[in-house]
């Protein structure tokens, strides 16, 4: 479980919502930042701008609605491998380096901030 959050700008809703309630909350936010998770995919059903942090799969192979999403992915190729799925080549990331999780550690806060700038109405605030 994540540590308690002490910030007046953050509302901790862990364990207090249904899927429908999550969708409603996300649709009423200005920006949603998430890893490739269930909440990311719930958010993709809304019009809310999303910064999606992906580590193990190429985001375009895992999402269907891309118009409101800005992706942040690992910078290095240490974890990259490819699978053939039918006629398509699907690129995944898998930590196989000596330094486990090198791919996720390569994503810096500045990368997420740069991704937010893709949403002009938010970036100008």
N, C-alpha and C positions, 0 to 999 in steps of 0.2 A: 504494500500500500504506500502511496505517495505521502510525503510528510505534510503536516498541516500547512495551509497557505495563509499567510498573514498579509493581505494587501486589500485595501478598500476597493480597488478596481477589478478584483477577481472574485467571482462567486463560485464556490466549490459545490458542485451538484453531484459529486460521486455517490452512487447508490441511492439517489433520490428521484430518479426519473425513469420513464418508460421510453421506448424507441420513439413513439409519437411525440412525447414531450421533448425529447432531444431534438427532433426535427424542428419543432416549433421554436425552441430556444435558439438554435443555430440560425433559423431563417430570420430571426430578429436581431442578429448581430451584424456589425459592419464588416468583420473579417473573422475567418475561422482558420486557425493553424493546427494541423494535425499530421501525425504519421499515417502511413497506409494501414488503416484500421477500420473497424466497423463504423466508428463515428465519422471518419473521412467519407465513407461511402454514403452514409445518411446525409451528410452535408452536401454531397454532390446532387442530391435531389432538390436542393433549394437554389435560390438565386444568389445566395451569399458568396462573396469572393472567398476562395480557399487557397491557402498555401499548403500544398501536400508534400510531405517529406517522405521520400521513398528510398529504401536501401536494398531490398532483395529482388525486386522485379522492376523492369522498365515500366514506368507509369502508363504509357500508352497501351500496354497490353493488359492493364488491370482496370482501366476506367473506360466508361462509355461517353460521358459528358465532359468535355474538356473546356468549354467556353468560359467558365468561371473559375478555372484552376490554374495556378502558377506552380510549377514543380520545382522542388529542390532535390537533387540527387548527388550521390558521392562523386567526387572529382577524379578519383584515381581508377585505374583499371585492375587493381590488385584482386578485386573480388568478382570480376566480370567473367561470365561464361555464357554460352548460347545453347539453346535447345531448338530442335526443329519440331514444330507442331503443325502437322498437315503441310500446307504449302508455305507457312510462315516461319520465319526465324525469330524466336523470342529471346530477348536478352535479359538475363538475370544477373544479380549480384549475389555472391556467396562468399562469406569470409573464409578464405583458405590460406590467408597469410599467417605468418608467425605471430604478428600482432593482431590478435582477435579484435574484431569490430573496427578495424582500421577504416573501413568504408564509412561507417556512421560518424566516426571521429573526424573524418575529413570535412564534414558539414559544419560550418562555423555560423555563429549568430549573424555575421555580416551577409552571409549567403541568403538567409531568411529575410533580412531587411531588404536586400536587393530584389528578392522575389516579390515582396510587398509592393515595391515601386512599379510593378507591372500593372497594378490597379491604380490608375491615375487619380481617381476621386479620393482614394485613401492616402496615397503617397503625398498629396499636397497638404495634408493636415499637419 
